[in-house]
């Protein structure tokens, strides 16, 4: 049977591997302790088996799980119903599995102000948790991320190119890099699935062409791209969008908000989860395809440590085989890391080709 977006309908499908991933996520990544209140939010597009496995893992180690399920919103980042905001605003830990995630909303910011430890796992299904958590050496992946973070923080000029026409230049000017795929050791600090670092060069220095050729989501109608979407940037803002049908959908979506901040480039990200080697249509996986780069447009969260602003929404798009030149030195070439230390850490992770 061919899987549709990785979701197999039988409950017994990979159920042992699912439970291993749920326990790793709850105990080793979110660091849930006995007696902590853990809110798990999912919408009607979430894979209920993952929601249930995570809640069972929380209960098994002595945490107090509260599961909230609600109707799928038409867009990400929308303000949720008030009872949901109240629940996540008082949680010790919040695990978000909703497809239309509410990160960047006021409810999310209130939760961070409270000190909640949060992870966004939008659209996570059984296939995804098994590939990206259960079967990955999480500590070794974090080690690679820490090295990449340190390397990027030492660089000033960042040039990103790709054979698809991408040619983007920017300057870090001492900006810090966020290792979003780490463990939840800090209160009020959002983390993401392992295999990603993110930062934003000084926004006004971002100039050039960015071509998404892997995934772009939201809008909900796209996900896996059928054709590239080309964006022209001037001083960190989108000045033109071109391409085929997907580009037209994206342009209409972003223009529809009537919000100037929706045209701002919010972050650069490097993806390096060894369990993801191809686009699936699930954005949390797609922005971690090993060797890819992902770029966010719209709201910029405080955790990015950039200029910080809010917008009506946020979208993420990927470049599958980028080249990265840091202060004139090639760090990555056509999706393959050239830096010797990075290559040795990739080999430690068991990534083929290293």
Secondary structure, DSSP 8 states (H G I E B T S, - for coil): ---BTTB---TTTTHHHHHHHHHIIIIIIS---TT-EEEEEEETTS-HHHHHHHHHHHHHTT-EEEEEEE---SSTT----HHHHHHHTT-SEEEE--SS--TTSHHHHHHHHHT-EEEE-TT--HHHHIIIIITS-HHHHHHHHHHHHHHHHH--EEEEE-TTS-EEEEE-TT---B-TTS---STT-EEESSSEEEE---GGG-EEEEEE-SEEESSTT-EE-SS-EEEEEETTEEEEEEESHHHHHHHHHHHTT--GGGGBEEEEEEE--TT--S--S-HHHHTTSTT-EEEEEEEE-GGG-SS-EEEEEEEEEEESS-EEEETTEEEEETTEE--HHHHHHHHHHT-TT-
